[in-house]
Amino acid sequence: MPDTYESTSSDAITDEAAFAEAWNRLERRERSHLRRLVRMGRSIDEPHLASLAVAYARHQVARPWIRLFWFWFVPGIIVILGIAAKIHPLFIGVTLALAGQALWAYISLGRTARTAV
């Protein structure tokens, strides 16, 4: 089932099958590195990896748990903060730090997915 990715480059990955094939050709270490860079919002210097990073971000943004991010994130944080407050004040800080990382990854994925390769 092909997705319609908007792109201005002829070497852009335009469907799910091409993305899966290109993604699986990478070594495990390269895939982890690329995932980490996309989640952190860093730029990718190599052109062939840049188009793959955009395709990865678009693939992730299309997933249900990212599309419904605010639906599960806000209630989850409220519940976890309530539990953390009863355990120890240190856990409140840990919870807020993890929430910040999740929010940063969400914003970075969306920003990368909107990038034209």
Phi, psi and omega in degrees: 000108183284143173262157178256095177270130177278128181207156179254357184255148181281340180265012180289150179276119191251352178217168185296321181293319178294322177297313181298319180295313180294321181294318182287340176287338179288151174289160182301319180296320178294320178298315179298318180296316180295318177301315181296316180297319180293316180295330179275350179081019180280155178277151180254126185279321182284129184298320181291328176281333179295316179293326177290324178295319178295317178296321177297314180297318179294324177296316181292320180295333180281347181290148185300321184288340175274320178298328180257029186306309184291335180293321180260336186289308184297308178297324179297317179294320180297314180295314183293322177296322176297317178292316181297324180295329180281334182278297183194143180300334178298325180292335176296316178296319178296317179297316179294323178295316178294323177295320177298319178295319179295319179294319178298317178296320179298314180295318181294320177298316179296318180295318179292322181294331179277355182286134173271130183281000000 
